[in-house]
């Protein structure tokens, strides 16, 4: 990739970042907070997926 394409891509990436930053900050401040049951369910689901992938890797 030519240098000017890399520079242009970097400028566009920074512009997207700075455009999304205020919205992300607002969403973090005003989003509903999860209870301990919600976090436990999320951890169990992620653990189940990790276990499933581990089993698939060991079978092959």
C-alpha positions in Angstrom: 0.0 0.0 0.0 1.3 3.4 -0.9 2.2 5.9 1.8 -0.6 8.3 1.0 -3.1 5.5 1.3 -1.8 4.6 4.8 -1.9 8.2 5.9 -5.5 8.7 4.5 -6.6 5.5 6.2 -5.1 6.7 9.5 -6.9 10.0 9.3 -10.2 8.4 8.6 -9.7 5.9 11.4 -9.0 8.8 13.8 -12.0 10.7 12.6 -14.3 7.7 13.2 -12.8 7.3 16.7 -13.4 10.9 17.7 -16.9 10.9 16.2 -17.9 7.8 18.2 -16.2 8.8 21.5 -18.9 11.1 22.8 -21.7 8.6 22.0 -19.8 5.8 23.7 -19.3 7.9 26.8 -23.0 8.7 26.9 -23.9 5.0 26.5 -21.6 4.0 29.3 -23.0 6.6 31.7 -26.6 5.9 31.0 -26.8 2.1 30.3 -28.6 -0.2 32.8 -26.3 -1.8 35.3 -26.1 -5.6 35.4 -26.9 -7.6 38.6 -24.6 -10.3 39.9 -26.9 -12.9 38.4 -26.5 -11.3 34.9 -22.7 -11.4 35.2 -22.7 -15.0 36.5 -24.9 -16.1 33.5 -22.5 -14.3 31.1 -19.5 -16.0 32.7 -21.1 -19.4 32.5 -22.0 -18.9 28.8 -18.5 -17.8 28.0 -17.1 -20.7 30.0 -19.4 -23.1 28.1 -18.2 -21.8 24.8 -14.6 -22.0 25.8 -15.1 -25.6 27.0 -16.9 -26.5 23.7 -14.0 -25.1 21.7 -11.5 -27.0 23.9 -13.4 -30.2 23.3 -13.5 -29.6 19.5 -9.8 -29.0 19.4 -9.0 -32.1 21.4 -11.2 -34.3 19.2 -9.5 -33.2 16.0 
